[in-house]
Amino acid sequence: MSDSPHTVTLLTRNGCGLCAAALAELRPICADFGVEVEIVDVDEVAPVNPELRAEFGDRLPVVLLDGREHSYFDVDEPRLRADLAR
């Protein structure tokens, strides 16, 4: 359970090398703030949430902070740390 008021979600898909790299970068950043990274595979959730894949599927990985797009392709570590500290 997280002590942070924030949620961090990584939108990904199976076999995405950039997604794996983003997750490896996100985990220690989020751990510093007591946040667990939620991973959502846009292809797996497409049957119940096709809009997610339609909106983000062509530019993965995408980092969502509190349900809003924070960055894509690369993790913006300085900005994410600043936003998580709020």
DSSP file (Angstrom, degrees, kcal/mol; ACC not computed):
  #  RESIDUE AA STRUCTURE BP1 BP2  ACC     N-H-->O    O-->H-N    N-H-->O    O-->H-N    TCO  KAPPA ALPHA  PHI   PSI    X-CA   Y-CA   Z-CA
    1    1 A M              0   0    0      0, 0.0     2,-0.3     0, 0.0     0, 0.0   0.000 360.0 360.0 360.0 141.6    0.0    0.0    0.0
    2    2 A S        -     0   0    0      1,-0.1    33,-0.2     2,-0.1    32,-0.1  -0.616 360.0-160.6 -89.6 140.4    1.3    3.5   -0.9
    3    3 A D  S    S+     0   0    0     31,-0.9    32,-0.1    -2,-0.3    -1,-0.1   0.563  71.1  92.4 -87.8 -11.6    1.8    6.3    1.6
    4    4 A S  S    S-     0   0    0     30,-0.8    -2,-0.1     2,-0.2    30,-0.0  -0.525  74.9-138.8 -86.1 147.9    1.7    8.8   -1.3
    5    5 A P  S    S+     0   0    0      0, 0.0     2,-0.2     0, 0.0    -1,-0.1   0.498  81.3  87.3 -78.2  -1.9   -1.4   10.5   -2.4
    6    6 A H        -     0   0    0     78,-0.1     2,-0.4    59,-0.0    -2,-0.2  -0.625  62.1-153.0-101.3 155.4   -0.2   10.0   -6.0
    7    7 A T        -     0   0    0     -2,-0.2    59,-3.2    28,-0.1     2,-0.5  -0.982   5.9-161.8-122.2 140.3   -0.6    7.1   -8.5
    8    8 A V  E     -aB  37  65A   0     28,-0.6    30,-2.8    -2,-0.4     2,-0.4  -0.988   9.6-175.5-122.5 125.3    1.9    6.3  -11.2
    9    9 A T  E     -aB  38  64A   0     55,-2.5    55,-3.2    -2,-0.5     2,-0.6  -0.973  13.2-154.0-123.1 133.4    0.8    4.2  -14.1
   10   10 A L  E     -aB  39  63A   0     28,-3.3    30,-2.7    -2,-0.4     2,-0.5  -0.935   9.9-151.2-106.6 117.6    3.0    2.9  -17.0
   11   11 A L  E     +aB  40  62A   0     51,-3.2    51,-1.6    -2,-0.6     2,-0.2  -0.777  36.6 147.3 -86.6 129.3    1.2    2.2  -20.2
   12   12 A T  E     -a   41   0A   0     28,-2.6    30,-2.5    -2,-0.5    31,-0.4  -0.771  36.6-137.7-146.0-178.4    3.0   -0.5  -22.0
   13   13 A R    >   -     0   0    0     -2,-0.2     3,-1.7    28,-0.2     6,-0.1  -0.974  40.1 -84.9-150.8 154.1    2.7   -3.5  -24.3
   14   14 A N  T 3  S+     0   0    0     -2,-0.3     3,-0.1     1,-0.3     5,-0.0  -0.297 112.4  18.3 -58.2 133.4    4.3   -6.9  -24.4
   15   15 A G  T 3  S+     0   0    0      1,-0.2     2,-0.8     2,-0.1    -1,-0.3   0.512  83.9 140.0  85.0   5.7    7.7   -6.9  -26.2
   16   16 A C    <>  -     0   0    0     -3,-1.7     4,-1.8     1,-0.2    -1,-0.2  -0.745  34.0-168.3 -87.9 110.0    8.3   -3.2  -26.0
   17   17 A G  H  > S+     0   0    0     -2,-0.8     4,-2.0     1,-0.2    -1,-0.2   0.881  88.3  52.3 -65.4 -40.5   11.9   -2.5  -25.2
   18   18 A L  H  > S+     0   0    0      1,-0.2     4,-2.3     2,-0.2    -1,-0.2   0.856 107.6  54.2 -62.9 -34.2   11.4    1.1  -24.4
   19   19 A C  H  > S+     0   0    0      2,-0.2     4,-2.4     1,-0.2    -2,-0.2   0.912 107.2  49.4 -66.7 -42.3    8.6    0.1  -22.0
   20   20 A A  H  X S+     0   0    0     -4,-1.8     4,-2.1     1,-0.2    -2,-0.2   0.902 112.1  48.7 -63.1 -41.1   10.9   -2.2  -20.1
   21   21 A A  H  X S+     0   0    0     -4,-2.0     4,-1.7     2,-0.2    -2,-0.2   0.898 110.4  51.0 -65.8 -40.6   13.6    0.5  -19.8
   22   22 A A  H  X S+     0   0    0     -4,-2.3     4,-2.7     2,-0.2    -2,-0.2   0.905 109.6  50.2 -63.9 -41.3   11.0    3.0  -18.6
   23   23 A L  H  X S+     0   0    0     -4,-2.4     4,-2.4     1,-0.2    -2,-0.2   0.916 108.4  52.2 -63.3 -43.0    9.8    0.6  -15.9
   24   24 A A  H  < S+     0   0    0     -4,-2.1    -1,-0.2     1,-0.2    -2,-0.2   0.848 114.6  43.6 -61.7 -33.8   13.4    0.0  -14.8
   25   25 A E  H  X S+     0   0    0     -4,-1.7     4,-1.0    -5,-0.1    -2,-0.2   0.865 113.7  50.6 -77.6 -38.1   13.8    3.8  -14.4
   26   26 A L  H  X S+     0   0    0     -4,-2.7     4,-3.1     1,-0.2     5,-0.3   0.887  97.1  66.9 -68.7 -40.5   10.4    4.4  -12.8
   27   27 A R  H  X S+     0   0    0     -4,-2.4     4,-2.3     1,-0.2    -1,-0.2   0.900 104.3  40.6 -55.2 -50.5   10.6    1.8  -10.0
   28   28 A P  H  > S+     0   0    0      0, 0.0     4,-1.5     0, 0.0    -1,-0.2   0.875 115.9  51.8 -68.9 -33.0   13.5    3.4   -8.0
   29   29 A I  H  < S+     0   0    0     -4,-1.0     4,-0.5     1,-0.2     3,-0.3   0.963 114.2  42.4 -62.6 -50.5   12.1    6.9   -8.5
   30   30 A C  H ><>S+     0   0    0     -4,-3.1     5,-2.6     1,-0.2     3,-1.4   0.861 108.0  60.2 -66.4 -35.5    8.7    5.9   -7.3
   31   31 A A  H ><5S+     0   0    0     -4,-2.3     3,-1.4    -5,-0.3    -1,-0.2   0.866  96.6  61.6 -59.9 -35.6   10.1    3.8   -4.4
   32   32 A D  T 3<5S+     0   0    0     -4,-1.5    -1,-0.3    -3,-0.3    -2,-0.2   0.746 111.7  38.9 -60.9 -22.3   11.7    7.0   -3.1
   33   33 A F  T < 5S-     0   0    0     -3,-1.4    -1,-0.3    -4,-0.5    -2,-0.2   0.264 116.8-108.9-112.5   8.9    8.2    8.4   -2.7
   34   34 A G  T < 5S+     0   0    0     -3,-1.4   -31,-0.9    -4,-0.3   -30,-0.8   0.807  73.6 137.7  69.3  29.3    6.5    5.2   -1.5
   35   35 A V      < -     0   0    0     -5,-2.6     2,-0.4   -33,-0.2    -1,-0.2  -0.914  46.0-145.1-112.0 132.9    4.6    4.8   -4.8
   36   36 A E        -     0   0    0     -2,-0.4   -28,-0.6    -3,-0.1     2,-0.5  -0.811  23.7-121.8 -93.3 135.3    4.1    1.4   -6.5
   37   37 A V  E     -a    8   0A   0     -2,-0.4     2,-0.4   -30,-0.1   -28,-0.2  -0.644  20.1-147.9 -78.8 123.7    4.1    1.6  -10.3
   38   38 A E  E     -a    9   0A   0    -30,-2.8   -28,-3.3    -2,-0.5     2,-0.5  -0.784  11.4-151.3 -88.3 134.1    0.9    0.2  -11.8
   39   39 A I  E     -a   10   0A   0     -2,-0.4     2,-0.5   -30,-0.2   -28,-0.2  -0.931  13.2-175.4-111.7 126.7    1.6   -1.4  -15.2
   40   40 A V  E     -a   11   0A   0    -30,-2.7   -28,-2.6    -2,-0.5     2,-0.7  -0.974  16.0-150.3-124.4 118.0   -1.2   -1.5  -17.8
   41   41 A D  E  >  -a   12   0A   0     -2,-0.5     4,-1.9   -30,-0.2     3,-0.3  -0.782   9.1-152.8 -84.8 114.2   -0.7   -3.3  -21.1
   42   42 A V  T  4 S+     0   0    0    -30,-2.5     4,-0.4    -2,-0.7    11,-0.3   0.771  93.6  52.1 -63.6 -25.8   -2.9   -1.4  -23.6
   43   43 A D  T  4 S+     0   0    0    -31,-0.4     3,-0.4     2,-0.2    -1,-0.2   0.876 107.9  50.5 -76.5 -37.6   -3.3   -4.5  -25.7
   44   44 A E  T  4 S+     0   0    0     -3,-0.3    -2,-0.2     1,-0.2     4,-0.2   0.863 115.5  41.9 -67.9 -35.6   -4.5   -6.6  -22.8
   45   45 A V  S >X S+     0   0    0     -4,-1.9     4,-2.8     1,-0.2     3,-1.1   0.495  86.7  98.9 -90.0  -2.4   -7.1   -4.1  -21.7
   46   46 A A  T 34 S+     0   0    0     -3,-0.4    -1,-0.2    -4,-0.4    -2,-0.1   0.837  74.2  60.3 -56.2 -37.5   -8.3   -3.2  -25.2
   47   47 A P  T 34 S+     0   0    0      0, 0.0    -1,-0.3     0, 0.0    -2,-0.1   0.859 121.7  24.5 -61.1 -31.8  -11.4   -5.5  -25.1
   48   48 A V  T <4 S+     0   0    0     -3,-1.1    -2,-0.2     1,-0.2     3,-0.1   0.630 138.6  28.2-104.1 -17.2  -12.7   -3.5  -22.1
   49   49 A N    >X  +     0   0    0     -4,-2.8     3,-0.9    -7,-0.1     4,-0.9  -0.496  61.3 158.4-142.5  68.2  -10.9   -0.2  -22.8
   50   50 A P  H 3> S+     0   0    0      0, 0.0     4,-2.3     0, 0.0     5,-0.2   0.760  72.0  68.0 -65.5 -23.1  -10.2    0.3  -26.5
   51   51 A E  H 3> S+     0   0    0      1,-0.2     4,-2.6     2,-0.2     5,-0.2   0.856  93.6  57.8 -64.9 -33.8   -9.9    4.0  -26.1
   52   52 A L  H <> S+     0   0    0     -3,-0.9     4,-2.5     2,-0.2     5,-0.4   0.940 110.8  41.2 -62.3 -47.8   -6.7    3.6  -24.1
   53   53 A R  H  X S+     0   0    0     -4,-0.9     4,-2.2   -11,-0.3     5,-0.2   0.890 114.3  53.3 -67.4 -38.7   -5.0    1.8  -26.9
   54   54 A A  H  < S+     0   0    0     -4,-2.3    -2,-0.2     1,-0.2    -1,-0.2   0.892 116.0  39.1 -63.1 -39.3   -6.4    4.1  -29.5
   55   55 A E  H  < S+     0   0    0     -4,-2.6    -2,-0.2    -5,-0.2    -1,-0.2   0.900 135.4  14.5 -78.8 -41.4   -5.1    7.2  -27.6
   56   56 A F  H >< S+     0   0    0     -4,-2.5     3,-2.1    -5,-0.2    -3,-0.2   0.569  94.4  97.6-113.5 -11.7   -1.7    6.0  -26.4
   57   57 A G  T 3< S+     0   0    0     -4,-2.2     3,-0.4    -5,-0.4    -3,-0.1   0.669  83.6  52.3 -60.6 -21.5   -0.9    2.8  -28.4
   58   58 A D  T 3  S+     0   0    0     -5,-0.2    -1,-0.3     1,-0.2    -2,-0.1   0.413 113.1  42.1 -96.7   3.4    1.3    4.4  -31.0
   59   59 A R  S <  S-     0   0    0     -3,-2.1    14,-0.4    14,-0.0    -1,-0.2  -0.134  90.2-168.8-141.8  44.3    3.6    6.3  -28.6
   60   60 A L        +     0   0    0     -3,-0.4   -48,-0.1    12,-0.1     2,-0.1  -0.493  54.9  56.4 -80.3 151.7    4.4    3.8  -25.8
   61   61 A P        +     0   0    0      0, 0.0    12,-2.8     0, 0.0     2,-0.4   0.525  67.4 176.1 -79.5 154.9    5.6    3.9  -23.1
   62   62 A V  E     -BC  11  72A   0    -51,-1.6   -51,-3.2    10,-0.2     2,-0.6  -0.994  19.5-148.8-126.3 133.1    3.5    6.5  -21.5
   63   63 A V  E     -BC  10  71A   0      8,-3.2     7,-3.5    -2,-0.4     8,-1.4  -0.895  12.1-163.8-101.1 124.7    3.7    7.6  -17.8
   64   64 A L  E     -BC   9  69A   0    -55,-3.2   -55,-2.5    -2,-0.6     2,-0.6  -0.923   3.2-161.9-106.3 131.9    0.5    8.7  -16.2
   65   65 A L  E >  S-BC   8  68A   0      3,-2.9     3,-1.7    -2,-0.5   -57,-0.2  -0.967  81.0 -16.4-113.0 118.7    0.6   10.6  -12.9
   66   66 A D  T 3  S-     0   0    0    -59,-3.2    -1,-0.2    -2,-0.6   -58,-0.1   0.862 131.1 -52.5  54.2  38.0   -2.7   10.6  -11.1
   67   67 A G  T 3  S+     0   0    0    -60,-0.3     2,-0.4     1,-0.2    -1,-0.3   0.429 118.0 106.2  83.9  -0.7   -4.4    9.5  -14.3
   68   68 A R  E <  S-C   65   0A   0     -3,-1.7    -3,-2.9     1,-0.0    -1,-0.2  -0.875  81.0 -97.2-114.2 146.4   -3.0   12.2  -16.5
   69   69 A E  E     +C   64   0A   0     -2,-0.4    -5,-0.2    -5,-0.2     3,-0.1  -0.385  43.8 168.0 -60.8 127.1   -0.3   12.0  -19.1
   70   70 A H  E     -     0   0A   0     -7,-3.5     2,-0.3     1,-0.5    -6,-0.2   0.764  61.4 -22.1-108.8 -43.7    3.0   13.0  -17.6
   71   71 A S  E     -C   63   0A   0     -8,-1.4    -8,-3.2     4,-0.0    -1,-0.5  -0.979  53.7-150.6-160.5 163.3    5.6   11.8  -20.2
   72   72 A Y  E    S+C   62   0A   0     -2,-0.3     2,-2.6   -10,-0.2   -10,-0.2  -0.983  72.9   5.9-143.9 157.6    6.0    9.4  -23.1
   73   73 A F  S    S+     0   0    0    -12,-2.8     2,-0.3   -14,-0.4   -11,-0.1  -0.349 128.1  39.8  66.8 -55.7    8.9    7.5  -24.7
   74   74 A D  S    S-     0   0    0     -2,-2.6     2,-0.5   -13,-0.1   -11,-0.2  -0.894  86.3-118.1-119.7 149.8   11.2    8.8  -21.9
   75   75 A V        -     0   0    0     -2,-0.3     2,-1.5    -4,-0.1    -4,-0.0  -0.760  20.1-142.5 -83.2 125.5   10.7    9.2  -18.2
   76   76 A D     >  -     0   0    0     -2,-0.5     4,-2.9     1,-0.2     5,-0.2  -0.670  25.7-178.9 -87.5  83.8   11.1   12.9  -17.3
   77   77 A E  H  > S+     0   0    0     -2,-1.5     4,-2.9     1,-0.2     5,-0.3   0.900  72.9  47.8 -59.2 -49.5   12.8   12.1  -14.0
   78   78 A P  H  > S+     0   0    0      0, 0.0     4,-2.1     0, 0.0    -1,-0.2   0.926 117.1  43.6 -59.4 -42.7   13.4   15.7  -12.6
   79   79 A R  H  > S+     0   0    0      2,-0.2     4,-2.6     1,-0.2    -2,-0.2   0.906 114.1  50.4 -67.9 -41.4    9.8   16.7  -13.4
   80   80 A L  H  X S+     0   0    0     -4,-2.9     4,-2.7     2,-0.2     5,-0.2   0.931 110.7  49.0 -64.0 -45.2    8.4   13.4  -12.0
   81   81 A R  H  X S+     0   0    0     -4,-2.9     4,-1.5    -5,-0.2    -1,-0.2   0.921 112.7  48.3 -59.6 -43.5   10.3   13.8   -8.8
   82   82 A A  H  < S+     0   0    0     -4,-2.1     4,-0.5    -5,-0.3    -2,-0.2   0.913 113.8  46.4 -62.9 -42.3    9.1   17.4   -8.4
   83   83 A D  H >< S+     0   0    0     -4,-2.6     3,-0.8     1,-0.2    -2,-0.2   0.866 111.0  51.6 -70.7 -35.9    5.5   16.4   -9.1
   84   84 A L  H 3< S+     0   0    0     -4,-2.7    -1,-0.2     1,-0.2    -2,-0.2   0.791 103.4  60.0 -70.2 -26.5    5.7   13.4   -6.7
   85   85 A A  T 3<        0   0    0     -4,-1.5    -1,-0.2     1,-0.2    -2,-0.2   0.650 360.0 360.0 -75.0 -14.5    7.0   15.7   -3.9
   86   86 A R    <         0   0    0     -3,-0.8    -1,-0.2    -4,-0.5    -2,-0.1   0.470 360.0 360.0 -76.5 360.0    3.9   17.9   -4.1
